[in-house]
């Protein structure tokens, strides 16, 4: 393989790897409040034993950096939201669509069923839908680079 061909191949492989990573639901996402349009936190979505988990890794809402879940019950009662797991063991139901029973909203101290998927028109947006009975709300989270 000649030098130029090798460089072209490396560039193509690098781009393909980058595109593959950009297409994943996993990584860091900035949560955006669907009512106010303001960013609230950064959640790290990760995979463990084939299931999706989400942990709050940064609070970006001004004045809430040290937010304590005082309305929470059980093990979350009076615990900091920073570091809290808010998505617990969501399963992939079809390619790239995850569903689970635990999407926790610390502000409301409520747990919802959830459906999570990439926006098919923009892989840097994540759709996060919380269900309470037959009612639901959908937020669009934005990918955090790096």
Residue frames as a rotation matrix with the C-alpha (Angstrom) as fourth column:
UNK 1
0.587 0.810 0.000 0.00
0.810 -0.587 0.000 0.00
0.000 0.000 -1.000 0.00
UNK 2
-0.234 -0.671 0.704 1.41
0.645 -0.649 -0.404 3.35
0.727 0.360 0.585 -1.03
UNK 3
-0.864 -0.259 -0.431 1.74
0.501 -0.519 -0.692 6.31
-0.044 -0.814 0.579 1.33
UNK 4
-0.797 0.603 0.036 -1.18
-0.581 -0.782 0.227 8.32
0.165 0.160 0.973 -0.06
UNK 5
-0.113 0.777 -0.620 -3.49
-0.205 0.592 0.779 5.29
0.972 0.215 0.092 -0.10
UNK 6
-0.400 -0.118 -0.909 -2.59
0.766 0.500 -0.403 4.50
0.502 -0.858 -0.110 3.49
UNK 7
-0.984 0.027 -0.177 -3.35
0.075 -0.835 -0.545 8.10
-0.163 -0.550 0.819 4.58
UNK 8
-0.495 0.857 -0.140 -6.71
-0.691 -0.291 0.662 8.05
0.527 0.425 0.736 2.76
UNK 9
-0.068 0.447 -0.892 -7.57
0.239 0.875 0.421 4.72
0.969 -0.184 -0.166 4.41
UNK 10
-0.687 -0.246 -0.683 -6.65
0.710 -0.032 -0.703 6.05
0.151 -0.969 0.197 7.86
UNK 11
-0.928 0.374 -0.001 -8.76
-0.371 -0.921 -0.120 9.18
-0.045 -0.111 0.993 7.32
UNK 12
-0.233 0.877 -0.421 -11.74
-0.520 0.253 0.816 7.11
0.822 0.409 0.396 6.17
UNK 13
-0.168 0.130 -0.977 -11.45
0.593 0.805 0.005 4.72
0.787 -0.579 -0.213 9.12
UNK 14
-0.910 -0.193 -0.366 -11.17
0.410 -0.536 -0.738 7.65
-0.053 -0.822 0.567 11.54
UNK 15
-0.723 0.691 0.006 -14.29
-0.657 -0.690 0.304 9.27
0.214 0.215 0.953 10.08
UNK 16
-0.067 0.703 -0.708 -16.24
-0.168 0.691 0.703 6.00
0.984 0.166 0.072 10.23
UNK 17
-0.444 -0.147 -0.884 -15.23
0.774 0.435 -0.461 5.48
0.452 -0.888 -0.080 13.86
UNK 18
-0.989 0.070 -0.131 -16.21
0.005 -0.867 -0.498 9.08
-0.149 -0.493 0.857 14.71
UNK 19
-0.453 0.876 -0.165 -19.60
-0.695 -0.231 0.681 8.69
0.559 0.423 0.713 12.99
UNK 20
-0.125 0.372 -0.920 -20.21
0.306 0.896 0.321 5.45
0.944 -0.241 -0.226 14.86
UNK 21
-0.714 -0.180 -0.677 -19.57
0.698 -0.107 -0.708 7.16
0.055 -0.978 0.202 18.16
UNK 22
-0.930 0.366 -0.041 -21.76
-0.365 -0.930 -0.048 10.14
-0.056 -0.030 0.998 17.24
UNK 23
-0.314 0.849 -0.425 -24.65
-0.475 0.247 0.845 7.76
0.822 0.467 0.325 16.50
UNK 24
-0.527 0.042 -0.849 -24.70
0.556 0.772 -0.308 6.26
0.642 -0.634 -0.430 20.00
UNK 25
0.586 0.754 0.298 -27.14
0.133 -0.453 0.882 7.15
0.800 -0.476 -0.366 22.76
UNK 26
0.619 -0.397 -0.677 -24.29
0.783 0.252 0.568 6.68
-0.055 -0.883 0.467 25.22
UNK 27
-0.415 -0.770 0.485 -22.18
0.672 -0.618 -0.407 9.60
0.613 0.157 0.774 26.38
UNK 28
-0.670 0.120 -0.732 -22.85
0.553 -0.578 -0.601 12.92
-0.495 -0.807 0.321 28.06
UNK 29
-0.270 0.712 0.648 -26.08
0.740 -0.277 0.613 14.82
0.616 0.645 -0.452 27.44
UNK 30
-0.999 0.045 0.011 -27.20
-0.043 -0.828 -0.559 18.26
-0.016 -0.559 0.829 28.58
UNK 31
-0.361 0.931 -0.052 -30.78
0.923 0.349 -0.165 18.08
-0.136 -0.108 -0.985 29.82
UNK 32
-0.944 0.165 0.287 -33.07
-0.059 -0.937 0.343 20.83
0.325 0.307 0.894 28.58
UNK 33
-0.638 0.766 -0.079 -36.25
0.191 0.058 -0.980 21.67
-0.746 -0.640 -0.183 30.49
UNK 34
-0.641 0.426 0.639 -39.14
0.753 0.183 0.632 21.25
0.152 0.886 -0.438 28.03
UNK 35
0.456 0.851 -0.259 -41.13
0.885 -0.465 0.032 24.00
-0.094 -0.244 -0.965 29.75
UNK 36
0.663 -0.240 -0.709 -38.48
0.074 -0.922 0.381 26.72
-0.745 -0.305 -0.593 30.07
UNK 37
0.925 -0.366 0.105 -36.00
0.137 0.062 -0.989 25.69
0.355 0.929 0.107 27.36
UNK 38
0.462 -0.776 0.430 -33.16
-0.856 -0.518 -0.014 26.17
0.233 -0.361 -0.903 29.84
UNK 39
-0.006 -0.557 -0.831 -30.35
-0.101 0.827 -0.553 23.65
0.995 0.081 -0.061 30.47
UNK 40
0.798 0.379 0.469 -30.47
-0.504 -0.007 0.864 21.96
0.331 -0.925 0.185 33.88
UNK 41
0.431 -0.624 0.652 -27.80
-0.475 0.457 0.752 19.27
-0.768 -0.633 -0.099 34.15
UNK 42
-0.088 -0.482 -0.872 -25.40
-0.919 0.378 -0.116 16.98
0.385 0.791 -0.476 32.33
UNK 43
0.590 0.340 0.732 -26.27
-0.579 0.810 0.090 13.30
-0.563 -0.477 0.675 32.48
UNK 44
-0.523 -0.773 -0.360 -23.80
-0.846 0.417 0.333 10.57
-0.107 0.478 -0.872 31.57
UNK 45
0.708 0.704 0.045 -25.57
-0.676 0.695 -0.246 7.67
-0.205 0.144 0.968 29.86
UNK 46
-0.449 -0.883 -0.134 -23.58
-0.893 0.444 0.069 4.46
-0.002 0.151 -0.989 30.02
UNK 47
0.480 0.546 -0.687 -24.06
-0.587 0.782 0.210 0.78
0.652 0.303 0.695 29.37
UNK 48
-0.524 -0.572 0.631 -23.54
-0.848 0.423 -0.320 -1.88
-0.084 -0.702 -0.707 31.99
UNK 49
-0.788 0.148 0.598 -24.29
0.055 0.984 -0.171 -5.56
-0.613 -0.102 -0.783 31.28
UNK 50
-0.764 0.420 0.490 -26.37
0.606 0.205 0.769 -4.57
0.223 0.884 -0.411 28.25
UNK 51
0.336 0.905 -0.261 -28.58
0.941 -0.312 0.130 -2.09
0.037 -0.289 -0.957 30.16
UNK 52
-0.146 -0.321 0.936 -28.62
0.375 -0.893 -0.247 1.72
0.915 0.315 0.251 30.08
UNK 53
0.228 0.141 -0.964 -27.97
0.957 -0.215 0.195 3.81
-0.180 -0.966 -0.184 33.17
UNK 54
0.178 -0.157 0.971 -27.85
0.412 -0.884 -0.218 7.58
0.894 0.439 -0.092 33.56
UNK 55
0.155 -0.244 -0.957 -26.04
0.976 -0.111 0.186 9.52
-0.152 -0.963 0.221 36.26
UNK 56
0.961 0.149 0.232 -26.04
0.171 -0.982 -0.076 13.27
0.217 0.112 -0.970 36.90
UNK 57
0.206 -0.969 -0.133 -22.42
0.974 0.216 -0.068 14.39
0.094 -0.116 0.989 36.47
UNK 58
-0.897 -0.441 -0.001 -22.88
0.439 -0.893 -0.103 18.17
0.045 -0.093 0.995 36.46
UNK 59
0.237 0.929 -0.284 -25.57
0.876 -0.331 -0.351 20.67
-0.420 -0.166 -0.892 37.45
UNK 60
-0.665 -0.512 0.544 -25.62
0.726 -0.616 0.307 23.62
0.178 0.599 0.781 35.05
UNK 61
0.351 0.849 0.394 -28.74
0.594 -0.527 0.608 25.39
0.724 0.020 -0.690 36.27
UNK 62
-0.495 -0.593 0.635 -27.64
-0.024 -0.722 -0.692 28.55
0.869 -0.358 0.343 38.03
UNK 63
-0.266 0.317 0.910 -28.20
-0.906 -0.404 -0.124 28.45
0.329 -0.858 0.395 41.77
UNK 64
0.778 0.615 0.130 -28.91
-0.626 0.743 0.236 24.69
0.048 -0.265 0.963 41.83
UNK 65
0.071 -0.867 -0.493 -25.30
-0.653 0.333 -0.680 23.45
0.754 0.370 -0.543 41.77
UNK 66
-0.906 -0.409 0.114 -25.64
-0.328 0.504 -0.800 21.94
0.270 -0.761 -0.590 45.27
UNK 67
-0.053 0.998 0.016 -29.28
-0.864 -0.054 0.501 20.87
0.501 0.013 0.865 44.94
UNK 68
-0.943 -0.123 0.309 -30.36
-0.292 0.749 -0.594 18.39
-0.158 -0.651 -0.743 47.62
UNK 69
-0.517 0.782 -0.349 -33.33
-0.086 0.358 0.930 16.10
0.852 0.510 -0.118 46.97
UNK 70
-0.918 0.156 0.365 -35.33
-0.389 -0.161 -0.907 17.11
-0.083 -0.975 0.208 50.04
UNK 71
0.036 0.994 -0.106 -38.69
-0.992 0.022 -0.125 16.00
-0.122 0.109 0.987 48.51
UNK 72
-0.214 -0.192 -0.958 -37.29
-0.563 0.825 -0.040 12.53
0.798 0.531 -0.285 47.79
UNK 73
0.677 0.398 0.619 -38.15
-0.730 0.466 0.499 9.44
-0.090 -0.790 0.606 49.75
UNK 74
0.965 -0.261 0.020 -36.13
0.262 0.965 -0.029 6.34
-0.012 0.033 0.999 50.58
UNK 75
0.283 -0.958 -0.056 -32.43
0.869 0.231 0.438 6.17
-0.407 -0.172 0.897 49.79
UNK 76
-0.194 -0.330 0.924 -32.53
0.777 -0.627 -0.061 9.43
0.599 0.706 0.378 47.79
UNK 77
0.796 0.598 -0.092 -33.95
0.513 -0.586 0.627 11.48
0.321 -0.546 -0.774 50.69
UNK 78
0.909 -0.367 -0.198 -31.75
-0.186 -0.782 0.595 14.52
-0.373 -0.504 -0.779 51.43
UNK 79
0.144 -0.872 0.468 -29.03
0.676 0.432 0.597 13.33
-0.722 0.231 0.652 49.03
UNK 80
-0.278 -0.305 -0.911 -27.27
-0.402 -0.824 0.398 15.57
-0.872 0.477 0.107 46.51
UNK 81
0.820 0.573 -0.008 -28.59
-0.196 0.269 -0.943 15.33
-0.538 0.775 0.333 42.96
UNK 82
0.319 -0.807 -0.496 -25.02
-0.912 -0.120 -0.393 15.54
0.258 0.578 -0.775 41.67
UNK 83
-0.757 -0.649 0.069 -23.92
-0.651 0.743 -0.158 11.92
0.051 -0.165 -0.985 41.33
UNK 84
-0.181 0.794 0.580 -27.48
-0.488 0.439 -0.754 10.57
-0.854 -0.420 0.308 41.50
UNK 85
-0.969 0.005 0.249 -28.53
0.197 0.626 0.755 7.76
-0.152 0.780 -0.607 39.14
UNK 86
-0.416 0.855 -0.309 -31.72
-0.593 -0.513 -0.621 8.93
-0.689 -0.075 0.720 37.42
UNK 87
0.404 0.472 -0.784 -32.03
-0.866 0.474 -0.160 6.23
0.296 0.743 0.600 34.72
UNK 88
-0.308 -0.458 0.834 -31.81
-0.784 0.618 0.050 2.69
-0.539 -0.639 -0.550 36.01
UNK 89
-0.670 -0.139 0.730 -31.54
0.032 0.976 0.215 -0.46
-0.742 0.167 -0.649 33.87
UNK 90
0.343 0.734 -0.586 -33.34
-0.664 -0.251 -0.704 0.65
-0.664 0.631 0.401 30.69
UNK 91
-0.129 -0.311 0.942 -33.38
0.321 0.885 0.336 -2.09
-0.938 0.346 -0.014 28.04
UNK 92
-0.724 -0.118 -0.679 -32.88
-0.587 -0.412 0.697 -1.78
-0.362 0.904 0.229 24.31
UNK 93
0.023 0.859 0.511 -36.20
-0.110 0.510 -0.853 -2.82
-0.994 -0.036 0.107 22.73
UNK 94
0.821 0.030 0.569 -35.35
0.548 0.234 -0.803 -2.14
-0.157 0.972 0.175 19.12
UNK 95
0.009 -0.952 0.306 -32.27
0.958 -0.080 -0.276 -0.75
0.287 0.295 0.911 17.46
UNK 96
-0.753 -0.508 0.418 -31.34
0.383 -0.855 -0.349 2.35
0.535 -0.102 0.839 19.47
UNK 97
0.006 0.809 0.588 -34.64
-0.493 -0.509 0.705 2.63
0.870 -0.294 0.396 21.37
UNK 98
-0.836 -0.354 -0.420 -34.42
0.211 0.498 -0.841 2.07
0.507 -0.791 -0.341 25.10
UNK 99
0.211 0.916 0.341 -37.31
-0.344 -0.257 0.903 1.61
0.915 -0.308 0.261 27.51
UNK 100
-0.710 -0.463 -0.531 -37.32
0.328 0.449 -0.831 1.32
0.622 -0.765 -0.167 31.27
UNK 101
0.326 0.857 -0.399 -39.27
0.729 0.041 0.683 1.72
0.602 -0.513 -0.612 34.48
UNK 102
0.438 -0.225 -0.870 -36.96
0.765 -0.415 0.492 4.24
-0.472 -0.881 -0.009 36.14
UNK 103
-0.265 -0.428 0.864 -36.55
0.591 -0.780 -0.205 7.78
0.762 0.457 0.460 34.89
UNK 104
0.134 0.263 -0.955 -36.27
0.979 -0.182 0.088 9.80
-0.150 -0.948 -0.282 38.07
UNK 105
0.128 -0.022 0.992 -36.97
0.345 -0.936 -0.065 13.55
0.930 0.350 -0.112 38.15
UNK 106
-0.511 -0.427 -0.746 -35.25
0.821 0.014 -0.570 14.93
0.254 -0.904 0.343 41.29
UNK 107
-0.926 0.164 0.341 -37.03
-0.190 -0.981 -0.043 18.28
0.327 -0.105 0.939 41.02
UNK 108
-0.003 0.999 0.053 -40.46
-0.766 -0.037 0.642 16.65
0.643 -0.038 0.765 41.28
UNK 109
-0.646 -0.331 0.688 -39.17
-0.700 0.616 -0.361 13.64
-0.305 -0.715 -0.630 43.27
UNK 110
0.498 0.848 0.183 -41.11
-0.601 0.490 -0.631 11.40
-0.625 0.205 0.754 40.89
UNK 111
-0.658 -0.642 0.394 -40.25
-0.193 0.650 0.735 8.26
-0.728 0.408 -0.551 38.95
UNK 112
0.346 0.725 -0.595 -41.56
-0.795 -0.110 -0.596 7.69
-0.498 0.680 0.538 35.44
UNK 113
0.401 -0.228 0.887 -41.42
0.560 0.827 -0.041 4.91
-0.725 0.513 0.460 32.88
UNK 114
0.149 -0.424 -0.894 -39.26
-0.466 -0.827 0.314 6.01
-0.872 0.370 -0.320 29.98
UNK 115
0.690 -0.104 0.716 -38.47
0.666 0.479 -0.571 5.71
-0.284 0.871 0.400 26.31
UNK 116
0.346 -0.704 -0.621 -35.14
-0.270 -0.708 0.652 7.09
-0.899 -0.058 -0.435 25.04
UNK 117
0.434 -0.210 0.876 -33.92
0.812 0.512 -0.279 7.38
-0.390 0.833 0.393 21.45
UNK 118
-0.669 -0.678 -0.304 -31.75
0.399 -0.673 0.623 9.52
-0.627 0.295 0.721 19.18
UNK 119
0.322 0.682 -0.657 -33.53
-0.314 -0.578 -0.753 12.10
-0.893 0.449 0.028 17.07
UNK 120
0.313 -0.210 0.926 -33.42
0.719 0.690 -0.086 10.48
-0.621 0.693 0.367 13.61
UNK 121
0.828 0.041 0.559 -32.95
0.455 -0.633 -0.627 13.91
0.328 0.773 -0.543 12.03
UNK 122
0.372 -0.732 0.571 -30.12
-0.587 -0.662 -0.466 14.97
0.719 -0.162 -0.676 14.38
UNK 123
0.427 -0.220 -0.877 -27.94
0.439 0.898 -0.011 12.38
0.790 -0.380 0.481 16.17
UNK 124
-0.739 -0.670 0.065 -26.74
0.299 -0.413 -0.861 15.10
0.604 -0.617 0.505 18.55
UNK 125
-0.370 0.707 0.603 -30.23
-0.881 -0.474 0.015 15.29
0.296 -0.525 0.798 20.07
UNK 126
-0.933 0.103 -0.346 -31.66
0.206 0.939 -0.274 12.68
0.297 -0.327 -0.897 22.38
UNK 127
-0.115 0.959 0.260 -35.40
-0.557 -0.278 0.782 12.30
0.823 -0.055 0.566 22.89
UNK 128
-0.956 -0.142 -0.257 -36.26
0.146 0.528 -0.837 11.39
0.255 -0.837 -0.483 26.49
UNK 129
-0.199 0.968 0.155 -39.91
-0.458 -0.231 0.859 10.63
0.867 0.100 0.489 27.14
UNK 130
-0.989 -0.042 0.141 -41.33
-0.147 0.357 -0.922 10.08
-0.011 -0.933 -0.359 30.62
UNK 131
-0.335 0.906 -0.259 -44.66
-0.069 0.250 0.966 8.30
0.940 0.342 -0.021 31.06
UNK 132
-0.918 0.276 0.284 -47.09
-0.280 0.055 -0.958 8.53
-0.280 -0.960 0.027 33.95
UNK 133
0.000 0.878 0.479 -50.00
0.126 0.475 -0.871 6.21
-0.992 0.060 -0.111 33.18
UNK 134
0.308 0.166 0.937 -51.09
0.910 0.235 -0.341 7.21
-0.277 0.958 -0.079 29.63
UNK 135
0.994 -0.018 -0.111 -49.72
-0.037 -0.984 -0.174 10.76
-0.106 0.177 -0.978 29.87
UNK 136
0.308 -0.948 0.086 -46.22
0.921 0.319 0.224 11.63
-0.239 0.010 0.971 28.73
UNK 137
0.871 -0.233 -0.431 -43.76
-0.279 -0.959 -0.044 14.48
-0.404 0.159 -0.901 28.25
UNK 138
0.613 -0.696 0.375 -40.76
0.788 0.507 -0.348 14.48
0.052 0.509 0.859 25.96
UNK 139
0.655 -0.535 -0.534 -37.57
-0.218 -0.810 0.544 16.43
-0.723 -0.240 -0.648 26.46
UNK 140
0.844 -0.527 0.102 -34.80
0.249 0.216 -0.944 16.94
0.475 0.822 0.314 23.92
UNK 141
0.674 -0.716 -0.181 -31.33
0.125 -0.131 0.983 16.58
-0.728 -0.686 0.001 25.41
UNK 142
0.871 -0.423 -0.249 -28.24
-0.427 -0.400 -0.811 17.88
0.244 0.813 -0.529 23.58
UNK 143
0.695 -0.668 -0.268 -25.01
0.650 0.742 -0.164 15.93
0.308 -0.060 0.949 23.19
UNK 144
0.824 -0.561 -0.076 -22.04
-0.402 -0.674 0.620 17.29
-0.399 -0.480 -0.781 25.15
UNK 145
0.720 -0.629 -0.295 -18.82
-0.102 0.324 -0.941 16.96
0.687 0.707 0.169 23.19
UNK 146
-0.116 -0.952 0.285 -15.76
-0.606 -0.159 -0.780 15.57
0.787 -0.263 -0.558 24.89
